[in-house]
Amino acid sequence: MVTIKEIAKQSGFSQATVSRLLNGDPTLSIREETRRKIIEVSEELGYTMQSRTITVPRDIAILDIVDAGDHVYDDYFNELRDVVTQCATEQHMNYTFYTDIEALIRDGARYDGFIAVGAEAIPYRDMERLHKALPYGVFLDINPAPNLFDSVQPDLSQTMLDALDECVRAGAKRVGYIGGYGHIMGSHDYPDDVRHVAFHNWAPRLGLDTEGLSYIDGVFNVESGRKIGERIVAEHRDDLPDVFICAADALTVGVLQVFNAAGIVVPRDVRIISVNNQPISQYTSPPLTTYHIDQQELARTGIFTLAEAITTKRDVRHHVLISTRVVERESFALAGE
């Protein structure tokens, strides 16, 4: 039986490279001549490749459903889109951008599959039409059509539990929540964002007082954060909680602007934990303790998930959750072990 070691020796490449190629690792980035040489040697030696080797798709569409506004919230998806194109380039994939779902439906037969970036709502009937034209697709960061397409998302429910655990370790008793409205999943409109649901599920179980301390306003952007900050100042100026957990850095930026103008000092008067770890979180006053969403991992996993779906032609949808990690800065000091 021919071994990976023998193929590596004759081809002149490392065993790791040979193994990753012959086992269809979609994250492997090598020159085309290297790929051809290894395959030629493996065939000459009589190596039988796995029947379900995963092949990276060569022609994909990127459905760009990012609002063209200039909010910090939009910047998160702009950054994610750039990471997706970087990962696709590393895998020698050809990609074409689409901002119009009608155009992608029309051109669906040209592509192996698609990756979607952004949070703009798409009517479910259009999702169904897209699935008929191009059945293999992965949505990054959101999960709008779980019965039709795959998704890769940050595990925001676990993130919220992690943040609440940090509050308990730091001795907090009263904890507030700052967030935005919900999302569309399939044909259903959910008013509550998953972070908000997780907050209210876990906070009372951990013995935390959240009475009257949840603030929701509009989308996850700076302007909504300002509106929420103004409401907090009006209602709790002299009765602030120990901590506010903010669902997104964009919201936190707006809240901090209002707090600073009102003379509320973070973390002296109230501590803040945020989510996203966007570049701006390092430069707010004070810099934010925030949960980092690994966009590289979102993109790589999205490409792998798409490749696997296309190769195996599966009709069962996969939904992958990616863990987050806290980045400590001045707005909230971690208690430590």
C-alpha positions, 0 to 999 in steps of 0.5 A: 500500500502506497503511503503519504511518506513515499509520495512526499519523498518522491515528489520532494514535498513535505508529508504535511503538504502532501497529506493536506492536499490528498485529504482535501484540506480547503485551507491549504494554499500552494502553487498550482505546479506543486499541486500537479506534481503531488497528484502526478506522483501519487497516481504513478505510485498507485495511491487511491485518493479518498472518494469524498475528497473535498475540493475548494470551489473555484468560482463563487459569488459574494453576496454583499448585503452591507448597507452603504452607510457610514456607521461603525456597525457597517464597518464590522461587515466591511471588515468581514467582507475584506477578510472573505476576499483575502481568504478566497484569494489565498485559496485561488478562488475566483469571486464576483461581487453581487449587491443585487440578489436578483442579479445573483439569481439570474447568474446562479448557474455560473457559480459553484456556490456563494458566501453572503456578508452583511445583515440587510434583510432579504425577503424569504421568497427571494431566499427560496428563489436564490436556493433554486438557482444556486443551492449551495450558500453560506451566510456569515455572522447571521442565519436568515434562512436556516432551512435553505443555506448554511451559516457560520456565526459567532456564538453570541449566546455563549459570549453573553453568558461569558460576560455575565460570568465576568460580572459575577467574578468582579463582584457586580450585583446589578447589571444592565443590557444595551442592544438593538432590535432582533432579526429575521429567520426564515419567514419569521421576524424575531423582535429579540436579538439572541444576545438579549435573549441570552442575557435575560435567560442567564442573569437571573440564574446567576443572581443578578438584578436587571430590573429596569436596566435593559435598553433596546433601540433600533439597529446596532449603530452609533446613533442608537447608542446615543439615544440609549445613552440619553435615556440612561442618563435621564432615568438612572443618572444617580442610580447606575448599575455596576456594569452595562453589557453592550451588544456591539461596539458601535452602540457602545461608542454612542453611549460613551459619547453621551456619558462623557458629555454628562460627566459619567466616568467609565469605569468609575461610575459604571463599568462596560463590557462590549462585543465585536472588538472593532478597531475603534474599541482601542481608541474610545474614552476609555478603551473598551473591554470587548469580546473579539469575533475572529473574522478570519475563522468565520471566513475560513470556516465559511469557505470550508463549509461551502466546499464540503456542501458542494463536494458531498452534495448534501441537503442537510444544512450545517450551522457552525458557531465560532467561540469568542474571547475577551480582550481586556482594556480600561472599561472593565477590569477582569477579576482574574482567577 
